[in-house]
Amino acid sequence: MPQVSLPQSRHPDLPFTALAPMQDVTNLWFMKLIAHYGSPDYFFTEYFRVNDTSRLNRSILAAITENDTGRPVFAQMIGESIPHLVRTAKELCNYNIAGVDLNMGCPAPRIYRKNVGGGLLLYPEKVDRILGELRSAVNDRPLTVKMRVGFENTDNFYEILDIINRHSIDLLSLHGRTVKDMYHGVVKYDLIASAVKRVDCPVLANGNIHSATTALKVLSETGAAGVMVGRWAIGNPWLFNQIRQAIRGEPIAPVPLVEVRNYIDRLSQTPYSATMPVRSRVGYLKMFLNYIALNVDAEGHFLRLMRQMQTEVEILNLCDRFLLGDLTKTLALAPYSGV
C-alpha cells in the first residue's frame, strides 16, 4: 500500500517540528498555550488507551475537536489488542485528525509491563501483525509510529525498522534511547541516522533536544526530516520559533524573564484549577517549573527553593523574586548544566 501524504507544514522550506505527546501534559489547553508562543508544525495527542472496554477519552478528543491552533493534530493510541486498535483507529478517523499514531515507546513500567507502549518492542512479530491490520484500516490518511531504539538493548531495532517499511508507515518519530533508559543516558543519534537511511518515510529525531543549537546539530548528524521536542518545550515554549530562527541562520531573539513570568501566570491558570485540590494544583505547577527553572538560574537556587514551597502564593512570590528582580535578564538558550 502506498504511503499517504503528510499534512502541509506551516514552514515547507524548513525541517518539520513537532511537540511530543506527553501524558497529562499535551492536552488542548497546553497545545493552545504552546501555540501562543510559536506552534510546532505538528501536535500529537496524549495517548488514547485501547482495550476491550475502551472508549475514546473525551478530554483527549477535545485536543482534536476543539483545537483552534491551525496546526495538524495526530491522534495517538496505546494498546496491543489488534481488533480494538483497529476499532479505535476507525473511530478516530471520523474526526479531523492529521493521522493515527501508534505508541511503541512509552517507558513507564506500569505501561510496558502490560506489553504496550515500549513493551511492544520486545515482540516484533506482534508489531508486524498490528501494523499490518492498522495499515489496512487507516488507508486514507497517515499512519505513524512513535518508538524508541529498543527495549533494554537494540537487538530488534533493524527488524522493526523493516516492519515499518513493510507496512508503508508514513512518519516515524524515533527517540534515541531504549525504554529502560527512560530519560537518562546518552541519546543514540547514530541509530536515528541509521533509521533515516533504512526507512522509506520521514523520520523525526527525538530525545534531549533542549535548544535550537542542539536541534541544528541533531538534524545535521542524523539527516532527519525534523525534530520532535517534549519536556524541553515545557521549560521554553519559545523553542520552536528559536529552532526555526537558527535553521534560517537568523539571530535567536532573547526572551526577557518578565515574559517567562507571564508564561508561568498562564500555566497557573489551567482550566482544571477550580476542581483540583490545592495540593494537586501546587504539584501541577511545580511539574512545569522543574523545567523552566533549568533555563533561569545557573546556580540552581530557584529550582531548590521552588521545590520547598508549599503553596501557590509562595511559588508565585518566588517567581517574582527571581524573574522580575532584574528586567535585563533573559531566559537561557539552553538549560544550565549541573543544576
N, C-alpha and C positions, 0 to 999 in steps of 0.2 A: 504494500500500500504506500503511495507517495506521501511525503511529508506535507503538512499544511502550513501555509504562510503564517508567520507570527504577526501580531498587531503592529501597526506602524509606530515606530519610535517618534517621540517629540523632537528628537535630535538625530535625524537619519544620517548625518555626516559624522557622528561620533559613536564610539562603542556604547553598548547598552549599559544602563544602570538599573538595579533592582533592589528593593527593600526586602530583605529576607523575611520569611514567615517566622514569627516568634509567638509562641503560645502565651496567651494572657497579655500580650503587648500590641500586636499589629491588628487591632480592631479598627472599626470605622473611625472612631474618634482620633486614634493615633495616626491613621493614614491621612486624615484631613489636617492634622497638626503638622505632619511632615511636609505635606503639600504646601502649606503656608510658607515654609522656608525654602522650598525648592524640590519639586517632585522628582522621584526617580522615573525612569521610563516605564517600569512595571511594578505593580504591587502583587503580593501573594497573601492570601488569607491565612489566618490560623487554620490548623487542620480540622476538617470535619471527621469526627470519629465514625468509623464504619464497622458495624457488626450486624448480627441477625435482627436486632431490635432497634437499630439506629434510625433516626430521622434527621433531616437537615436542621442543624442548630440555627435558630432564628437570629441570634445575636451575631454569629459569624456571617450568616446570609446577608445581614444588613450592610456589611462591608462591600457587598456586590450591588444590592438593590437600591441602597440609599447613597451610593458613592458619587459625589459630585466633583471629584478632583480632576476629571477629564483624562485620567490615566487608566490603561487596561488593568483588569484585576484577574489573576489566575486563582481558581478555587482549588485548594489543596485538600487531599484526602489522606487518611492513615487507616490502614487495616490490612487484613490478609485473606478474608473470605471473598473468593472470586465472584460468586453470584451477587453478594451485597456491594462489593466495589463497583461492579457493572451497573447495578440498580442505582447506586448513588451518583455515579458519573452521568447516567442518562438524566436523572433528576436535575443535576447541576446544569446540564446543557439546555434546560428550559429557561435559564436565566442569562443575562447579558455578561457572560464570562469571557475572558480572553482565551481560556483553555482550562484543561483539567490537569492538575499536578499531583503526582504520587510521591508521598513522603517515604523515602528509604534512607533517612539519615538521622532521625531523632535519637539523641544519645541518652535520654533519660532512662535509667534502669527499669522503672515501672512500665515503660513503653516497650523497650526492646526485649524484655523478658516474656512479653506476650507474642514474640516473633513478628512484631510490626515495627514500622519506622526503621531504625538502623538494624533491627533484628533480622529483617528480610535479607540483608547482605550475606547471611550465613547459608542461604538456600537459593542458589542461582536457578535451579530448576523451577522452583516456585515463582521466582521473579519472571522467568520466561513465560509461564502459564498466565500469570496476572497481566503482564504487558500485552500478551497476545490477545486476551479477551478484551482488555480495555481499548486496544487499538481498533478492534472490530466495532466496539460500541461507540467510540469517540472518533468519528470519521469525517466530521465537517468543521472541526476546529482543532487547535493544537493539543497534543497530549505531551506532557512534560514530566520530567523526573528531577527530584532533588535528592542527592545521595552523598555519602562520604566515600573515601577511597578504600574502605574496608571496615570490618567489624573490630577484630583485635589485631589483625595483620592485613596485608594487601593481597593475599593469595588468590582471592576470587575477582580481583579488580578487572583484569582484562577480559575474563569470561563475561562479566556483567556488562562491560562496555560493548562487547559483541552482541549481547542480547539487546542492548539499547538500539544498535544498528538494525538488528533483525526485525524489529517492530516499528521502525521508522519514527522513533521518538523525535519530537520537533525542537526540543530545547532541553539541555542538561545543565542543572545547577550543581556544581561539584565543590563540596567542602573538602579541603586538602588535609583533613585529619581523619583518623579512624573513629569509630563510635566510642571505643574505650578511651581514646584521648580526650573525649568531651571537648573542652575549650582550652586545653593546655597543650604545651609542647609545640614542636616545630610544625608549621604548615608545609605539606609536601607539594609545593608549587610545581616541582618537576613532574609529578604524576598528573597534575592538571594539564601541563603541557603535553604529556603523552596522550591524554584523553582527547585533547584538541586535535591531534594528528590522527587519532584512531576512529573517532565517531564522525558520522555524516552530518550531525546537527550542530548548531551553535552551542558553545559552552560558556556559562557564566562562572567565573572564578570566585570562590567564596572561602573565607577564612582569614580573620585577623586583618582585614583591610580597614585600617584605622585612620587613614589620612589620604589626601589627594596624591601625595608623593608615593605612598605605598601602592595606590591604585595604578599609577603610571608604571611603576616597577613591575607589578604583577602582570599587567597587560603586556608589557614588553617581554617578560620572561616566559609567559605561557602561550601567547598568541590567542588568548581567549577573546570571544566576541564582546565581552563586557564583564562587569563585576557585580557581585551581589554583596550588599553590606547589611549586617544585622545589628549587633549590640552597639557598634561604634556610631551608628546613626542616632541612637538614643542620646548619647553624650554630645553629639554635634549634628543637629538636624540640617545644618548648612552644608554638610559634607557632599551631597550630590551635586550641588552647584559648584563647590570647590573642585570636585573631580572634573567637571566639565571645563572650568576655567583652566585647570592645569593641562588638560588634553589639548586645549586650544593654544597653549603657550601664553596665556594671559596671567597677570599677577593675581594672586588669590586675595580677595577682599577680606581684610581683617574684620572680625566680629567683636564689637565692644562688649565688655562684660555686662554692661547695663542691658544689652539685648538678651544676653543669657538669662538675666534676672527676669525679664519679661517672659521668656520661654518657660521658666520654672513656674511663674504665675499661671500660665496656660496649663501646664502639667497638673498643678494643684486643683484646677477647676474641672477635673474629669466629670462627665455627666453621671458617673456612678457614685460620686462623693456623698450625695444626700442619703443613699441607702447603705453605705459602707460603715461599719463600726469604726470608731476613732482610731483604734489600734491598727486596723487594716489600712485605713487611709494613710496613716503615717508610714507604714511599711511599703505601701504602693509608691509614695513619693520618694522614699529612700531608695527603692529599686532603680529609679531613674537617676537620682543624684549620685549613686555609686559610679555611674559612668561619666556624668557631667563633671564631677569633681576631679577626675583624672586629667582634664584639659584646663583646669582653673588654677591649681596651686601646686607648684613644683615640689614643695616641701611635704605635702600631704596633710597639712594641718586642717584644711577644710573637710577633707574626707574623714579624718579621725574624729573631729568634733561633731560632724553631721551624724555619724553613727551613734554618738552618745545622746543625741537629742531625743526627748520623749514625746513632744507634742508638735503639732504642725506649726504653731506660732513660734516655737523655739527654732524650728528648722528655717522658717522664712526670715526670722530675725538674723540668724547666722548667715543666710544668703545675702541679706542686705549688707552685713559687715564685710563679707569677702568680695562681693560683686559690685557694690556701689561706693566703696571707700575711695577708689582711685578711678576716675572716669576715663583715664587714658589707657587703662589696661584692656587687653583683648584676649579672646579665647585662643589657647594654643592650637596650632595647626595639626598637632599630633599629641596623643597622650604623653604626659611626662613619664619617663622611665623611673622605676624604683619606687613609685608612690604606693 
